[in-house]
Amino acid sequence: MFTGGTGFGESEIRRYMLENDLVEAITGLPTDMLGTKIQLSLDDVRDLPNSVPPLGEQIQITVFLDNELVKFDTLTIEAQRAIYLLQERRTALISAAGYRLD
């Protein structure tokens, strides 16, 4: 299915699919659904098995994402402040040079 070596992305995908019985779920689909283009109705999608990480892993994911969002928000604030300061600097330079640009 995938050719990645142990510990690489493809290998991890293969491991995840096998550990969560996704291979059986895919191969258990009706054969008329496995053509070049799969056409699924909403009922087909509702009937598909789904895989949810264990609660501990869900919590780890949530904590990680929360931490990354804090970093992103901090960078956004720093960027907005830098833009403001650069605009002030531009205005000061234009005033010092005696020019007025609209």
C-alpha positions, 0 to 999 in steps of 0.5 A: 500500500505504502512504501515508506520505511519504518518511522516515516509518514507512510509507514505510520499511516499504514500502521494507523490503518492496520491498528484501527481496522481501517483496511477491513473497513475499506475492503468491506465497502461494496465493490460498486463503491471502489471504482475510479471515482467513489460516489457516496451518498450521505447515508453511505458516509453515515454508515462508514466506521470512524476512528477516534483517538483515545481520550488521552491522545485527544487531550494531548492534541488539544493541548498542543493546538492550544499552545500553537495558537498562543504562539500564533496569536503572539506572532500576530500581535508582534507583526501588527505592532511592527506594522504600526511602528513602520508606518510611524517611522515612514511618516516621520521620515516623510516629515523630516524630508519635507515631502508630503505623499498622499 
